[in-house]
Structures are given as structure tokens and as C-alpha cells.
């Protein structure tokens, strides 16, 4: 007769640890509780310091199992960082292709010389105002999540530092 206790233990769910793939339902709200974003499909990420989610979220989920739910109040420095006003730029509209619009995103170079994404926040006469900060930078956030699944990551996912397949990254 097979060992049933081993089977039951396997079905209960794997704990979140380094090199596990975690699926979450989540909601992000501002400090007043106003909803900013809510997952329609689960967010799936590779756990273990791969920069696939915020460090404080990983810290709160480490060692947990499917079904675990938590709400974290994150100050700006633990969420999307403090605003960096040096990432706000004003550039002549003549340097942009026709059709530049507020809300658009452009590739540029950040202060560190690395590629960065800049959001077009305002067009005023002959000037285009760009902001390289994350749209939620400088905001305290409430992040609520519920773990829906945990599985071991594949060797390929670990090597590539992100999840592949359903809801993950496709190559």
C-alpha cells in the first residue's frame, strides 16, 4: 500500500522560498485606500531576490503557503522610491517626431547612463515635459495580496531570472 501521508503532504502546498514561482492576486491602493490597480489575472513571479517584485513583498511572503493573505503599508522608499526631480526634463518639441502625446512613453538615458523610460507628462507650447520617475514614486501604498499557488522554478527560469509560460515571460 502506498504511503498516503507523503501524498497528503505534497498536496497541501509548497512553501514560498528562494527559487519558487509564486502566483498572487493583488490590489494596490494609495495611503487613503483609493484603489490604484487590481489584478485580473494572477501576478506570477520568481521569488528569491530576482527583482521581480518589491523586496518588502518578498520578505512578507517568504515561508508562506497558498491561501496566505496580507496587506502591507509601504512607505515610498519601500514601494517605488522617492521622487527624483533630476529625472524630470523639459525638451524642445522640435526634437520629437510628430504625434508625441501626453501619456506616451519614450526610451531615454537616465542619470546613471542606463536606458530609462520617460513618461510624457505635459506638452506646453514648444516644450515637452518628461518624467523618468515611476508613476507611483513618492507615494505611500497599501499592497494587499493573496497567494494562489506556489511551485518549484525550473532551471531555465532560475537561469533567466524570471518566470516562463502562463502569465510569465515568453521568449
N, C-alpha and C positions, 0 to 999 in steps of 0.2 A: 504494500500500500504506500502511495507517495506521501511525503512529508507535507501535510496541509499547513502547518504553521509557517513554513518558509513561503508558501504561496500567498497566504494572507498578508504577511509582512510586505511582500513585494507589491501587492495591490493597494496597500494603504497610501503609498506615495513616497516619492523620494524627497529628501530634504534639500533645500537650496544651499549650494556650496560652490566653491570655485569650479568652473568648467561644467556648470549645469545650464540648461536652457530653460528660462522662466517665462511663462505666459501670464500676463496681468490684464485685468480690466481696471481702468483708472479714470479718475476725474481730477482736473486741475482747476482750482479756484483762487481768486485773489484773497487778500487778508480779510476782506469783508464777507467772503463766502460767495461772491459772484462767480458763476461758472465761466471758465475760460475755454476749456476743452474737455471732451469726454470721449473715451474710446468706443468706437462702434465694433471694431474687430479687436481681439486681444493684441496688446503690445507684446512682442516676443523679443527677448534679449539674451545675450550670453553673459552670465554672471561671473564676476571674479576680477574686477579691476580692468576691464577692457574698454572703459569709457563709453559703454553703450547705454548707460542711464546715469542719473546723478549719484555721486558717491553716498550721500546720506540715505538714498532709497535702497541701494545695495546693502548698506550697513543694517538698516531696519529689517530687511528680508532675509539676511544670512541666517541659515539654520532653520528656517520656517518650512512649512509644507503646504500643498494645495489646500485652499479653504481659508488660509490666513488672510486677515484684512487689517489694514492700519491706515490711519490718517496722520500725516506728518505736517507740522507747521514749519516751513523752511524760510529762514531769513534770506535776503537777496544773495548773500555770499555763499549759501549752501544750495541755492536754486540756479539761476542763470547769471549770477555775478552782479557786481555793482556796475552802474553805467560808466563808460569810459568816454568822456566828452572829446577825447582826441580822435575817436572813431567817427565823429560827426564831421562831414565835409561838405563844402559848397563848391561846385564845379560849374563852369560856364556851359550852358545848354548846347552851345555850338560844338562841344566835344562829344556829344551823344548822337547816336543815329536817330533819324526821325521816328516818332512814335513812342518815345520814352514817356512812361506814365507813372503816377503816384501808385505805390503798391508793388511796382516791379522790383525785380532783384537783378543786381549786376555783380559779376565777378570783379574783384579788385585785389589790391595788395594791402594787407594790414600793416600796422606799425612795426611788426616783427619781420616784415618782408615775406611772410607766408600768404598764400592765396586766402582771400576772405570774401564773404558775401556782404554786399551793401544793399540796404533797402532804400528805395526812392521814397522819401517821406513828404517832400514838398517840392513843387515847381513854382518859382516866383519870378515872373518876367524872364530875364535871360539866365537865371540861375537854377541849378538843380541841387536840392539838399539831400544828401545821402547820410545814412546811419548804419554803421557796421556793428552796432550792438545787437545782441539777441533782442527780439521784440519784448521779451519779458524781463530783460536785465533791469536791475534796480527795484524789482518788486518782490515783496514777501508773498509766498504762495502756500496754499494748502493742497497737498497731494494725497488723495485717497486712492488706495488700490486694494485689489483682492487677487490673490494668487489663484489662477485657474489650473495650471499644470506645471510640472517640473520634470525634466528628463535629462539624461546624460548628454553632453555635447559630443558630436563626432570629432574625430581627429582633424578633419578638414575645417570644421567650424572653429576649433581652437587655433589652428594654424592661421586661418584668415581673420581671427579675432571678432567674428560676428556670426549670427545665425543664418543658415541657408534654408531654403524650402518655404513651406507655408508661412506667410506673414514675415519672413525674414528676407535676406538679401539674395537676389538672383544674379548669377554671373552671365 
